[in-house]
Amino acid sequence: EQITDKVITTVTRLQEIAQKRGQSTGQLALAWVLRHTAVTSVIIGARNVEQLKENMETLNHLSFTDDEIKKIEEILEISLDDSMAYLDLVNCILIKRLMFQ
């Protein structure tokens, strides 16, 4: 019931942005969350060393262009200051991992 057509569309569109950035969608989500000024750390929940390494690669590409920010905000239907949107993005990524693993 959490995997709706809207969630699938959202994840697919976010995957396209992540690919253009040379990142996985998980890395995109981590970078997005880390850019929020209220966030001081992120619990990544890696289940194995490979996932930990992939998540750590996020640190090599944290910045977003203005165009990327605009596109992500449009996809998530949010404004720049919408704190809940950060959780929405992470939820989309978690659902994606459940769907494709």
C-alpha positions in Angstrom: 0.0 0.0 0.0 3.0 2.4 0.3 4.2 1.5 -3.2 1.8 3.6 -5.3 2.1 4.7 -8.9 3.1 8.2 -7.6 6.0 6.7 -5.5 7.2 4.7 -8.4 7.1 7.7 -10.7 8.9 9.8 -8.1 11.7 7.3 -7.6 12.1 6.9 -11.3 12.5 10.6 -11.8 15.0 10.9 -8.9 17.0 8.0 -10.4 17.4 10.0 -13.6 18.8 12.9 -11.7 21.1 10.6 -9.6 22.4 9.0 -12.8 23.2 12.4 -14.4 25.1 13.2 -11.2 27.0 9.9 -11.3 25.4 8.8 -8.1 23.0 6.1 -6.9 19.6 7.2 -5.7 20.7 6.4 -2.2 23.7 8.7 -2.5 21.4 11.4 -3.9 19.1 11.0 -0.9 22.0 11.2 1.5 23.5 14.3 -0.1 20.0 15.9 -0.2 19.5 15.2 3.5 23.0 16.4 4.5 22.4 19.8 2.8 19.7 20.7 5.2 21.1 23.0 7.9 19.2 21.3 10.7 20.8 18.0 10.0 24.1 17.3 11.7 24.4 13.6 11.0 22.6 10.9 9.1 22.1 7.3 10.2 22.8 5.3 7.0 21.8 1.8 8.2 24.2 -0.1 5.8 23.7 -3.9 6.0 27.1 -4.8 4.6 30.5 -3.3 3.8 29.6 -2.7 0.2 26.6 -0.5 1.2 28.8 1.4 3.6 31.4 2.1 0.9 28.6 3.2 -1.5 27.1 5.5 1.1 30.5 7.0 2.0 31.1 7.9 -1.7 28.3 10.4 -1.2 30.8 12.7 0.5 32.6 13.1 -2.8 29.6 14.8 -4.4 27.5 16.7 -1.9 26.7 19.9 -3.8 23.7 20.5 -6.0 23.3 22.9 -8.9 20.4 25.3 -8.7 18.8 23.4 -11.6 19.1 20.0 -9.7 17.6 21.6 -6.6 14.7 23.0 -8.7 14.1 19.6 -10.4 14.1 17.7 -7.1 11.8 20.2 -5.4 9.4 19.9 -8.4 9.5 16.1 -8.2 8.9 16.1 -4.5 6.4 18.9 -4.8 8.1 20.9 -2.0 9.6 24.3 -1.3 13.3 24.8 -0.3 12.4 25.1 3.4 10.1 22.1 3.7 11.8 19.9 6.2 9.4 17.0 5.7 10.5 16.7 2.1 13.8 15.4 3.3 12.0 12.5 5.0 9.9 12.0 1.9 13.0 11.6 -0.3 14.5 9.1 2.1 11.2 7.2 2.3 11.2 7.0 -1.5 14.7 5.6 -1.5 13.9 3.0 1.1 10.8 1.9 -0.8 13.0 1.7 -4.0 15.5 -0.6 -2.2 12.6 -2.8 -1.0 11.2 -3.0 -4.6 14.4 -3.8 -6.4 16.4 -6.0 -4.0 
